[in-house]
Amino acid sequence: MIGRGESQGMFHFVTEQLLKVISANEASVWLLDTSSQRLVCQDTCEGPNFKHAIQDFSLERSEYPDYFAKLETEQHVTAESSSEVVGTEPTGMRPLLSPQGTHSDVAVGLQMANALVGVICLSSTKARHWQDDEIQFLLALASQLQITLATEHLKNAEKQLAEVNTHLDQLVRERTSKLEIANAELDAFAKTLSHDLKNPIAVIETNCWFIRDQCQASLPEAMEKPLVRIENTAKRMRGQIADMVALYHLSQKSIVRETCNLTEIVKDISDNLSTCGYQNVQMNIQEGLVDSASSELLRSALDNLLSNAFKYSATSEAPQVDFGAEVSEIDGIVIYHVRDNGVGFAMAQADRLFGLFQRLHSSSQFEGNGVGLASTKRIIQNHGGRIWAESEPNNGATFFFTLHSSPVIR
């Protein structure tokens, strides 16, 4: 229900003016309680020799649905004798005033945004005809009151909005502070990774080299395999640390979009891969693919996707990798894809694809640290896009990605 506030003075002004200008026994203003759907009296002004505790009453929509419907659809509702009814209901406020012998009333609904918010009512103890000029005066006051109510409603809404904004500002400050603390902790962790954790690995690698240097050809065969395992483990740990640091720095980079020719970027990456042992892979690239993105980060993401596609399809009889795009029929967003005919994977494992250090194939089958797809996902998400994959074992895999959260007007 609209609160009384500044409008309370207007309510009393309206009821007083009505009784000064129009011959009636009582004037009242009612507001609708939207939660209970009851009209509740806000102010009443009574003529001489007329006393009625109308402010103790309310009128419920469920009890008088026809009357409420007329207030919502008609300019005014009148009853000019005690015998008049609206359907099977008593009209106006007669259920409240009939104990005092009220015979006639006229009511005008107050509306806001085409919804009933209240009513102004005039009542008389005598059966009478309400004149056109009286009704016009009632309508004029109703119009003024509607403006007052709308203004107060707007002020309340502005006040609530200001309170919400103040609360949101406080939340932003708190979360910004927490984010700054988290970033500082991440920065410290990255420094620990790049410096403190490298030292023990360097010691392990140095000692392995020292053992080989000292033993040379006399290194016992029983020590060769354990030593190789230690060397390989240290090398893998060094690589993982480097990848984690790179992933951290990647997350700190802001996205500065520029026009990128994805077709040319993919051609360049494909040419580089072809010189690195993948000459037998057939590459099909859709022409004319241009979008806005961070050129550096997009190249990194495409390099990861294409490197995986070349790597996992290289063992196929006729390895093939496709890069292209299509516009989604659902939301109009451009969806890019990298498709290969390689070893594929089971979709039951798809949720592990983009996890850090998660691998679906052993390192003895295919090299890698399990960081590339995690980095790619971070890049795509930082662009406001998403990435997903579809595959079947031994039937290749297709990685889909978008660079925007909504269609781009070109």
WOBEL-V551812 format. One record per residue. N is the residue number from 1. RES is the residue in one letter. PHI is phi in whole degrees, 0 to 359 (NA if undefined). Layout:
N,RES,PHI
N,RES,PHI
This chain:
1,M,NA
2,I,295
3,G,290
4,R,291
5,G,47
6,E,293
7,S,289
8,Q,299
9,G,297
10,M,292
11,F,302
12,H,294
13,F,300
14,V,296
15,T,295
16,E,295
17,Q,297
18,L,299
19,L,287
20,K,288
21,V,265
22,I,247
23,S,283
24,A,205
25,N,264
26,E,204
27,A,235
28,S,214
29,V,238
30,W,234
31,L,240
32,L,272
33,D,277
34,T,294
35,S,288
36,S,259
37,Q,55
38,R,241
39,L,277
40,V,243
41,C,292
42,Q,255
43,D,201
44,T,219
45,C,233
46,E,248
47,G,281
48,P,301
49,N,58
50,F,223
51,K,229
52,H,204
53,A,281
54,I,291
55,Q,291
56,D,272
57,F,252
58,S,212
59,L,234
60,E,265
61,R,301
62,S,296
63,E,275
64,Y,225
65,P,297
66,D,295
67,Y,297
68,F,298
69,A,297
70,K,294
71,L,298
72,E,278
73,T,247
74,E,251
75,Q,297
76,H,204
77,V,238
78,T,235
79,A,221
80,E,249
81,S,204
82,S,292
83,S,269
84,E,285
85,V,221
86,V,250
87,G,65
88,T,253
89,E,257
90,P,294
91,T,278
92,G,51
93,M,261
94,R,307
95,P,302
96,L,265
97,L,258
98,S,302
99,P,300
100,Q,268
101,G,82
102,T,293
103,H,247
104,S,224
105,D,209
106,V,222
107,A,226
108,V,236
109,G,285
110,L,263
111,Q,235
112,M,218
113,A,54
114,N,62
115,A,233
116,L,292
117,V,238
118,G,180
119,V,204
120,I,251
121,C,228
122,L,244
123,S,229
124,S,228
125,T,281
126,K,249
127,A,292
128,R,206
129,H,260
130,W,278
131,Q,288
132,D,300
133,D,293
134,E,293
135,I,294
136,Q,296
137,F,296
138,L,297
139,L,295
140,A,296
141,L,295
142,A,298
143,S,297
144,Q,298
145,L,294
146,Q,298
147,I,296
148,T,299
149,L,297
150,A,296
151,T,296
152,E,293
153,H,299
154,L,296
155,K,297
156,N,298
157,A,296
158,E,295
159,K,295
160,Q,296
161,L,297
162,A,297
163,E,295
164,V,297
165,N,297
166,T,297
167,H,295
168,L,295
169,D,300
170,Q,296
171,L,298
172,V,298
173,R,298
174,E,295
175,R,288
176,T,297
177,S,298
178,K,295
179,L,294
180,E,297
181,I,295
182,A,297
183,N,295
184,A,296
185,E,294
186,L,296
187,D,297
188,A,296
189,F,295
190,A,297
191,K,295
192,T,297
193,L,298
194,S,282
195,H,239
196,D,297
197,L,283
198,K,287
199,N,298
200,P,300
201,I,293
202,A,298
203,V,296
204,I,298
205,E,295
206,T,296
207,N,292
208,C,297
209,W,296
210,F,296
211,I,299
212,R,295
213,D,294
214,Q,285
215,C,275
216,Q,47
217,A,288
218,S,271
219,L,296
220,P,301
221,E,299
222,A,294
223,M,267
224,E,298
225,K,297
226,P,299
227,L,292
228,V,298
229,R,296
230,I,296
231,E,297
232,N,293
233,T,295
234,A,297
235,K,297
236,R,294
237,M,295
238,R,298
239,G,295
240,Q,295
241,I,296
242,A,298
243,D,292
244,M,294
245,V,295
246,A,297
247,L,295
248,Y,296
249,H,298
250,L,296
251,S,291
252,Q,272
253,K,280
254,S,276
255,I,271
256,V,247
257,R,284
258,E,212
259,T,290
260,C,238
261,N,268
262,L,297
263,T,301
264,E,290
265,I,298
266,V,294
267,K,300
268,D,296
269,I,296
270,S,298
271,D,297
272,N,295
273,L,294
274,S,294
275,T,273
276,C,248
277,G,99
278,Y,243
279,Q,296
280,N,274
281,V,275
282,Q,275
283,M,250
284,N,247
285,I,235
286,Q,288
287,E,279
288,G,73
289,L,268
290,V,232
291,D,207
292,S,258
293,A,192
294,S,286
295,S,302
296,E,296
297,L,289
298,L,297
299,R,299
300,S,298
301,A,295
302,L,294
303,D,298
304,N,296
305,L,294
306,L,289
307,S,300
308,N,296
309,A,299
310,F,296
311,K,295
312,Y,278
313,S,257
314,A,300
315,T,276
316,S,287
317,E,296
318,A,226
319,P,299
320,Q,214
321,V,230
322,D,240
323,F,233
324,G,198
325,A,205
326,E,211
327,V,267
328,S,296
329,E,285
330,I,277
331,D,235
332,G,76
333,I,276
334,V,286
335,I,247
336,Y,268
337,H,216
338,V,238
339,R,241
340,D,228
341,N,245
342,G,272
343,V,289
344,G,67
345,F,199
346,A,279
347,M,297
348,A,296
349,Q,259
350,A,299
351,D,292
352,R,269
353,L,305
354,F,259
355,G,278
356,L,293
357,F,63
358,Q,266
359,R,232
360,L,266
361,H,230
362,S,290
363,S,293
364,S,288
365,Q,275
366,F,221
367,E,291
368,G,146
369,N,253
370,G,75
371,V,245
372,G,305
373,L,288
374,A,296
375,S,295
376,T,298
377,K,299
378,R,298
379,I,296
380,I,297
381,Q,295
382,N,294
383,H,275
384,G,87
385,G,258
386,R,216
387,I,221
388,W,207
389,A,220
390,E,227
391,S,195
392,E,219
393,P,304
394,N,67
395,N,235
396,G,77
397,A,216
398,T,232
399,F,255
400,F,252
401,F,206
402,T,237
403,L,245
404,H,217
405,S,268
406,S,212
407,P,302
408,V,256
409,I,280
410,R,256
